[in-house]
Amino acid sequence: MAISKELLDILACPKCKGDIYLNEAENGLICDKCRLEYEIRDDIPIMLIDEAKVLEDS
């Protein structure tokens, strides 16, 4: 079971309060402004800044 569209619509980056979106593999949520990816474990987004993965610039 994936994250619902309704949940994605209300979630925001906990660091900057900006928009986030599902990554291609659908196992994380990405904030482009902060360059962070929040992991999704067992269909639950882990929205903790300390646990977010820093994305490298491409």
BAFI-859499 format. One line per field, with one value per residue (C-alpha): residue number from 1; residue in three letters; chain; z, y, x. Coordinates in steps of 0.25 Angstrom, whole numbers, plus 5000, padded with zeros to 4 digits. Each point is the difference from the previous one (the first is absolute). Layout:
BEGIN
nr [NUM,...] .
rest [ALA,...] .
kette [A,...] .
Z [Z,...] .
Y [Y,...] .
X [X,...] .
This chain:
BEGIN
nr [1,2,3,4,5,6,7,8,9,10,11,12,13,14,15,16,17,18,19,20,21,22,23,24,25,26,27,28,29,30,31,32,33,34,35,36,37,38,39,40,41,42,43,44,45,46,47,48,49,50,51,52,53,54,55,56,57,58] .
rest [MET,ALA,ILE,SER,LYS,GLU,LEU,LEU,ASP,ILE,LEU,ALA,CYS,PRO,LYS,CYS,LYS,GLY,ASP,ILE,TYR,LEU,ASN,GLU,ALA,GLU,ASN,GLY,LEU,ILE,CYS,ASP,LYS,CYS,ARG,LEU,GLU,TYR,GLU,ILE,ARG,ASP,ASP,ILE,PRO,ILE,MET,LEU,ILE,ASP,GLU,ALA,LYS,VAL,LEU,GLU,ASP,SER] .
kette [A,A,A,A,A,A,A,A,A,A,A,A,A,A,A,A,A,A,A,A,A,A,A,A,A,A,A,A,A,A,A,A,A,A,A,A,A,A,A,A,A,A,A,A,A,A,A,A,A,A,A,A,A,A,A,A,A,A] .
Z [5000,4996,5006,4997,4991,5012,5009,4990,4998,5015,5003,5000,5002,5015,4998,4991,4999,4985,4990,5000,4989,4999,4994,4987,5009,5008,5013,5004,5000,4994,5004,4988,5009,5011,4991,5010,4998,5011,5000,5000,5009,5000,4993,5010,4997,5010,5000,5010,4995,5007,4993,4986,4989,4994,4985,4991,4989,4986] .
Y [5000,5013,5014,5006,5012,5007,4998,5005,5013,5003,4996,5011,5000,5002,5008,5011,4997,4999,4990,4986,4989,4985,4995,4991,4987,5005,4997,5014,5015,5011,5014,5007,5013,4993,4989,4990,4986,4995,4984,4993,4987,4991,5010,5011,5012,5003,5015,5002,5010,4992,4988,5006,4997,5012,4999,5003,5011,4994] .
X [5000,5006,4998,4986,4999,4992,5012,5010,4991,5001,5015,5010,5015,5002,5013,4995,4985,5001,4994,5005,4997,5002,5013,5000,5002,4988,5009,5002,4995,5009,5001,5007,5003,5007,5006,4995,4993,4991,4999,4987,5000,4988,4992,5003,5008,5011,5000,5011,5011,5011,4997,4998,5010,5008,4998,5012,4999,4999] .
